[in-house]
Structures are given as C-alpha cells and as structure tokens.
Amino acid sequence: MKKLVLIAVAASMVTGLTSISRAADEGGAKKDKAARHAELLKKYDKNGDGKLDESEKAAMKEDQKKHKKDGDKKEETK
C-alpha cells in the first residue's frame, strides 16, 4: 500500500513539474515575440507612429527577402 501511495505521489510530482516547465517556456516565447515586435518597430517605423504603414511593411518584406536569399547562398557554400 505504501508503495502505491509513493508511486502516485511521484507521478503527480512529475506531471506538475512538467506543467510548470511548459508554462515557463510559453511565457518566454511571448516575451521573445514582444521583444521581436519592438525591435521591428524600432527598425522600420520611420514615421514614429508606433505601427507599420504600407511603405514600411514593404521595406521590411524586402529586407526579409534579401536576408532569406543571402541565407540560401550561405547554405549552398557549406
């Protein structure tokens, strides 16, 4: 009986720790996304209104295309 209780307690502890770990990972992802958003605004928001207009979005997309193209070239040389 004691073994069964011990196994049940151990299993619930492992499950709880796994849940805590997943929650921490999701919180970190949200912070990373917010930081990335702030970084993109700082780089591309030329008029300083806190959002990207069509020309600012076009500039961002163009840079992304160049970056992807450069990344593909680097992969080919490896």
RANOR-V306367 format. One line per field, one symbol per residue. burial: # if it has 24 or more other ideal C-beta (glycine too) atoms within 12 Angstrom, else .. A space follows every 50 residues. Layout:
burial=???
This chain:
burial=...........................................#...... .........#..................
